[in-house]
Amino acid sequence: MKKGQLIHKGTQKELLSNIDGKVWECNLPQDQAKKIEDKCTVINASYTDKQVQLRIVADVCPVDGALKVEANLEDLYLYYFGEEGGLID
């Protein structure tokens, strides 16, 4: 449900199929990661000394070298409800 309206219903597998191919992971230097974090829906960021591993939900590849990964329910939630938290609509 979103704003009182049912947007999708189905099994977990059926719901996740709606975002197949829209979840990405990449490793970037911290300065580049900050730019991506400012313009994309970042689900998770893991920092090391020089690199940041980002998990991103985006309709298209957000940065060269990003790899498609399997979606989970957290990804699905942020894909549909991210705008309300400052992300996508």
LOBA-502141 format. One record per residue: residue number from 1; x, y, z of N, C-alpha, C, CB in turn. Coordinates in steps of 0.2 Angstrom, whole numbers, always signed. Glycine has a CB too. Example, Ala and Ser with C-alpha at 12.3 -4.5 7.8 and 13.67 -1.06 7.14 Angstrom:
<marvexs>
+-----+-------+-------+-------+-------+-------+-------+-------+-------+-------+-------+-------+-------+
! num !   n.X !   n.Y !   n.Z !  ca.X !  ca.Y !  ca.Z !   c.X !   c.Y !   c.Z !  cb.X !  cb.Y !  cb.Z !
+-----+-------+-------+-------+-------+-------+-------+-------+-------+-------+-------+-------+-------+
!   1 !   +66 !   -28 !   +39 !   +62 !   -22 !   +39 !   +66 !   -16 !   +39 !   +57 !   -22 !   +45 !
!   2 !   +64 !   -11 !   +35 !   +68 !    -5 !   +36 !   +64 !    +0 !   +39 !   +70 !    -3 !   +29 !
+-----+-------+-------+-------+-------+-------+-------+-------+-------+-------+-------+-------+-------+
</marvexs>
This chain:
<marvexs>
+-----+-------+-------+-------+-------+-------+-------+-------+-------+-------+-------+-------+-------+
! num !   n.X !   n.Y !   n.Z !  ca.X !  ca.Y !  ca.Z !   c.X !   c.Y !   c.Z !  cb.X !  cb.Y !  cb.Z !
+-----+-------+-------+-------+-------+-------+-------+-------+-------+-------+-------+-------+-------+
!   1 !    +4 !    -6 !    +0 !    +0 !    +0 !    +0 !    +4 !    +6 !    +0 !    -5 !    +0 !    +6 !
!   2 !    +2 !   +11 !    -3 !    +5 !   +18 !    -4 !    +0 !   +23 !    -4 !   +10 !   +18 !   -10 !
!   3 !    +0 !   +27 !    +1 !    -5 !   +33 !    +2 !   -12 !   +30 !    +2 !    -4 !   +38 !    -4 !
!   4 !   -13 !   +24 !    +5 !   -19 !   +21 !    +6 !   -22 !   +17 !    +0 !   -24 !   +27 !    +7 !
!   5 !   -17 !   +17 !    -5 !   -19 !   +13 !   -11 !   -15 !    +7 !   -12 !   -18 !   +17 !   -18 !
!   6 !   -18 !    +1 !   -14 !   -14 !    -5 !   -15 !   -10 !    -4 !   -22 !   -19 !   -11 !   -15 !
!   7 !    -4 !    -4 !   -21 !    +0 !    -4 !   -28 !    +2 !   -10 !   -31 !    +7 !    +0 !   -26 !
!   8 !    +3 !   -15 !   -27 !    +4 !   -22 !   -30 !    +2 !   -27 !   -24 !   +12 !   -23 !   -31 !
!   9 !    +1 !   -33 !   -27 !    +0 !   -39 !   -22 !    +2 !   -45 !   -26 !    -8 !   -39 !   -20 !
!  10 !    +4 !   -50 !   -21 !    +7 !   -56 !   -24 !   +12 !   -59 !   -19 !   +10 !   -55 !   -31 !
!  11 !   +15 !   -64 !   -21 !   +20 !   -68 !   -17 !   +26 !   -64 !   -17 !   +21 !   -75 !   -20 !
!  12 !   +30 !   -65 !   -12 !   +37 !   -62 !   -12 !   +40 !   -62 !   -18 !   +41 !   -65 !    -6 !
!  13 !   +41 !   -68 !   -21 !   +44 !   -69 !   -28 !   +41 !   -64 !   -33 !   +44 !   -76 !   -30 !
!  14 !   +34 !   -64 !   -33 !   +31 !   -60 !   -38 !   +32 !   -52 !   -37 !   +23 !   -61 !   -38 !
!  15 !   +32 !   -50 !   -31 !   +33 !   -43 !   -29 !   +40 !   -41 !   -31 !   +32 !   -42 !   -22 !
!  16 !   +45 !   -46 !   -30 !   +52 !   -44 !   -31 !   +54 !   -44 !   -38 !   +57 !   -49 !   -28 !
!  17 !   +50 !   -48 !   -42 !   +51 !   -48 !   -50 !   +50 !   -41 !   -53 !   +46 !   -53 !   -53 !
!  18 !   +46 !   -36 !   -49 !   +45 !   -30 !   -51 !   +51 !   -25 !   -51 !   +39 !   -26 !   -47 !
!  19 !   +56 !   -27 !   -48 !   +62 !   -24 !   -48 !   +68 !   -28 !   -50 !   +64 !   -21 !   -41 !
!  20 !   +67 !   -33 !   -53 !   +72 !   -37 !   -56 !   +77 !   -33 !   -61 !   +70 !   -43 !   -60 !
!  21 !   +83 !   -33 !   -60 !   +87 !   -29 !   -64 !   +88 !   -22 !   -62 !   +85 !   -29 !   -71 !
!  22 !   +85 !   -20 !   -56 !   +86 !   -13 !   -54 !   +90 !   -12 !   -47 !   +79 !   -10 !   -53 !
!  23 !   +93 !   -17 !   -45 !   +97 !   -17 !   -39 !  +104 !   -18 !   -41 !   +95 !   -22 !   -34 !
!  24 !  +109 !   -13 !   -39 !  +116 !   -13 !   -41 !  +120 !   -13 !   -35 !  +117 !    -7 !   -46 !
!  25 !  +126 !   -15 !   -36 !  +132 !   -14 !   -31 !  +138 !   -12 !   -35 !  +133 !   -21 !   -27 !
!  26 !  +142 !    -8 !   -31 !  +148 !    -5 !   -34 !  +153 !    -3 !   -28 !  +147 !    +0 !   -39 !
!  27 !  +159 !    -3 !   -30 !  +164 !    -1 !   -25 !  +167 !    +6 !   -28 !  +170 !    -6 !   -24 !
!  28 !  +167 !   +11 !   -25 !  +170 !   +17 !   -27 !  +174 !   +21 !   -22 !  +164 !   +22 !   -29 !
!  29 !  +179 !   +25 !   -24 !  +182 !   +30 !   -20 !  +177 !   +34 !   -16 !  +187 !   +34 !   -23 !
!  30 !  +179 !   +36 !   -10 !  +174 !   +40 !    -6 !  +171 !   +46 !    -9 !  +177 !   +41 !    +1 !
!  31 !  +175 !   +50 !   -13 !  +173 !   +56 !   -16 !  +167 !   +54 !   -21 !  +178 !   +60 !   -19 !
!  32 !  +169 !   +49 !   -25 !  +164 !   +47 !   -30 !  +157 !   +44 !   -27 !  +167 !   +42 !   -35 !
!  33 !  +158 !   +40 !   -22 !  +152 !   +38 !   -18 !  +148 !   +43 !   -16 !  +155 !   +33 !   -12 !
!  34 !  +150 !   +48 !   -13 !  +146 !   +54 !   -11 !  +142 !   +57 !   -16 !  +151 !   +59 !    -8 !
!  35 !  +145 !   +57 !   -22 !  +141 !   +60 !   -28 !  +135 !   +55 !   -30 !  +145 !   +61 !   -34 !
!  36 !  +136 !   +49 !   -30 !  +131 !   +44 !   -31 !  +126 !   +44 !   -26 !  +134 !   +37 !   -32 !
!  37 !  +128 !   +45 !   -19 !  +123 !   +45 !   -14 !  +119 !   +51 !   -14 !  +127 !   +45 !    -7 !
!  38 !  +121 !   +56 !   -17 !  +117 !   +62 !   -17 !  +112 !   +62 !   -23 !  +122 !   +68 !   -19 !
!  39 !  +113 !   +57 !   -28 !  +108 !   +57 !   -33 !  +104 !   +51 !   -34 !  +112 !   +59 !   -40 !
!  40 !  +106 !   +45 !   -30 !  +103 !   +39 !   -31 !  +100 !   +36 !   -25 !  +108 !   +34 !   -34 !
!  41 !   +96 !   +31 !   -25 !   +93 !   +28 !   -19 !   +98 !   +23 !   -17 !   +86 !   +25 !   -21 !
!  42 !  +102 !   +25 !   -12 !  +107 !   +20 !    -9 !  +104 !   +16 !    -3 !  +113 !   +24 !    -7 !
!  43 !  +104 !   +10 !    -3 !  +101 !    +6 !    +2 !  +106 !    +4 !    +7 !   +99 !    -1 !    -1 !
!  44 !  +112 !    +4 !    +5 !  +117 !    +2 !   +10 !  +124 !    +5 !    +8 !  +118 !    -6 !   +11 !
!  45 !  +128 !    +7 !   +12 !  +135 !   +10 !   +11 !  +139 !    +7 !   +16 !  +135 !   +17 !   +11 !
!  46 !  +144 !    +3 !   +14 !  +149 !    +0 !   +18 !  +156 !    +4 !   +17 !  +150 !    -7 !   +18 !
!  47 !  +159 !    +7 !   +22 !  +165 !   +11 !   +21 !  +171 !    +7 !   +23 !  +164 !   +18 !   +25 !
!  48 !  +176 !    +8 !   +19 !  +183 !    +5 !   +22 !  +188 !   +12 !   +21 !  +186 !    +0 !   +17 !
!  49 !  +194 !   +11 !   +22 !  +199 !   +16 !   +22 !  +198 !   +21 !   +16 !  +206 !   +14 !   +23 !
!  50 !  +198 !   +17 !   +10 !  +198 !   +21 !    +4 !  +192 !   +20 !    -1 !  +204 !   +19 !    +0 !
!  51 !  +188 !   +15 !    +1 !  +183 !   +13 !    -4 !  +176 !   +13 !    +0 !  +184 !    +6 !    -7 !
!  52 !  +171 !   +13 !    -4 !  +164 !   +13 !    -1 !  +160 !    +8 !    -6 !  +160 !   +20 !    -1 !
!  53 !  +157 !    +3 !    -3 !  +153 !    -2 !    -6 !  +146 !    +0 !    -6 !  +154 !    -9 !    -4 !
!  54 !  +143 !    +2 !   -12 !  +136 !    +4 !   -12 !  +131 !    -1 !   -14 !  +136 !   +11 !   -16 !
!  55 !  +125 !    -1 !   -11 !  +120 !    -5 !   -14 !  +114 !    +0 !   -16 !  +117 !   -11 !    -9 !
!  56 !  +113 !    +0 !   -22 !  +108 !    +5 !   -25 !  +102 !    +2 !   -29 !  +113 !   +10 !   -30 !
!  57 !   +97 !    +6 !   -28 !   +91 !    +4 !   -32 !   +90 !    +9 !   -37 !   +84 !    +3 !   -28 !
!  58 !   +90 !    +7 !   -44 !   +90 !   +12 !   -49 !   +87 !    +9 !   -56 !   +97 !   +16 !   -51 !
!  59 !   +83 !   +12 !   -60 !   +81 !    +9 !   -66 !   +86 !    +7 !   -71 !   +76 !   +14 !   -69 !
!  60 !   +92 !   +11 !   -71 !   +97 !   +10 !   -75 !  +104 !   +10 !   -71 !   +98 !   +16 !   -81 !
!  61 !  +109 !    +7 !   -74 !  +115 !    +7 !   -71 !  +117 !   +14 !   -69 !  +121 !    +4 !   -76 !
!  62 !  +119 !   +14 !   -62 !  +120 !   +21 !   -59 !  +127 !   +23 !   -60 !  +119 !   +21 !   -52 !
!  63 !  +132 !   +19 !   -62 !  +139 !   +21 !   -62 !  +142 !   +15 !   -66 !  +142 !   +22 !   -55 !
!  64 !  +147 !   +17 !   -70 !  +151 !   +12 !   -74 !  +154 !    +7 !   -69 !  +157 !   +15 !   -78 !
!  65 !  +153 !    +0 !   -70 !  +156 !    -5 !   -66 !  +151 !    -8 !   -61 !  +162 !    -2 !   -63 !
!  66 !  +145 !    -5 !   -60 !  +141 !    -7 !   -55 !  +138 !   -14 !   -58 !  +135 !    -2 !   -54 !
!  67 !  +137 !   -19 !   -53 !  +134 !   -25 !   -55 !  +127 !   -26 !   -53 !  +139 !   -31 !   -52 !
!  68 !  +123 !   -29 !   -57 !  +116 !   -31 !   -55 !  +117 !   -36 !   -50 !  +112 !   -33 !   -61 !
!  69 !  +113 !   -36 !   -44 !  +112 !   -41 !   -39 !  +105 !   -42 !   -38 !  +116 !   -38 !   -33 !
!  70 !  +104 !   -48 !   -34 !   +97 !   -50 !   -33 !   +94 !   -45 !   -28 !   +97 !   -57 !   -30 !
!  71 !   +87 !   -44 !   -29 !   +84 !   -39 !   -25 !   +81 !   -43 !   -19 !   +78 !   -36 !   -29 !
!  72 !   +80 !   -39 !   -14 !   +77 !   -42 !    -8 !   +71 !   -37 !    -6 !   +82 !   -42 !    -2 !
!  73 !   +68 !   -38 !    +0 !   +62 !   -34 !    +2 !   +64 !   -27 !    +4 !   +58 !   -38 !    +7 !
!  74 !   +69 !   -26 !    +7 !   +71 !   -20 !    +8 !   +72 !   -15 !    +2 !   +78 !   -20 !   +12 !
!  75 !   +75 !   -18 !    -3 !   +76 !   -15 !   -10 !   +69 !   -13 !   -12 !   +80 !   -19 !   -15 !
!  76 !   +65 !   -18 !   -12 !   +58 !   -16 !   -15 !   +54 !   -11 !   -11 !   +53 !   -23 !   -14 !
!  77 !   +55 !   -11 !    -5 !   +52 !    -5 !    -1 !   +55 !    +1 !    -3 !   +53 !    -7 !    +7 !
!  78 !   +61 !    +2 !    -3 !   +65 !    +8 !    -5 !   +63 !   +10 !   -12 !   +72 !    +8 !    -3 !
!  79 !   +62 !    +6 !   -16 !   +61 !    +7 !   -23 !   +54 !   +11 !   -23 !   +61 !    +1 !   -28 !
!  80 !   +49 !    +8 !   -20 !   +42 !   +11 !   -20 !   +41 !   +17 !   -15 !   +37 !    +6 !   -19 !
!  81 !   +45 !   +17 !    -9 !   +43 !   +22 !    -4 !   +49 !   +27 !    -3 !   +41 !   +18 !    +2 !
!  82 !   +54 !   +26 !    -7 !   +60 !   +31 !    -6 !   +59 !   +38 !    -6 !   +65 !   +29 !   -11 !
!  83 !   +54 !   +40 !   -10 !   +53 !   +48 !   -11 !   +51 !   +51 !    -4 !   +48 !   +49 !   -16 !
!  84 !   +47 !   +47 !    -1 !   +44 !   +49 !    +6 !   +50 !   +50 !   +11 !   +39 !   +45 !    +9 !
!  85 !   +56 !   +47 !   +10 !   +62 !   +48 !   +14 !   +67 !   +52 !   +10 !   +64 !   +41 !   +16 !
!  86 !   +65 !   +55 !    +5 !   +70 !   +59 !    +1 !   +73 !   +55 !    -5 !   +75 !   +62 !    +5 !
!  87 !   +70 !   +50 !    -7 !   +73 !   +46 !   -13 !   +68 !   +46 !   -19 !   +74 !   +39 !   -10 !
!  88 !   +67 !   +40 !   -22 !   +63 !   +40 !   -28 !   +55 !   +40 !   -26 !   +65 !   +34 !   -32 !
!  89 !   +51 !   +42 !   -31 !   +44 !   +41 !   -31 !   +41 !   +36 !   -35 !   +40 !   +48 !   -33 !
+-----+-------+-------+-------+-------+-------+-------+-------+-------+-------+-------+-------+-------+
</marvexs>
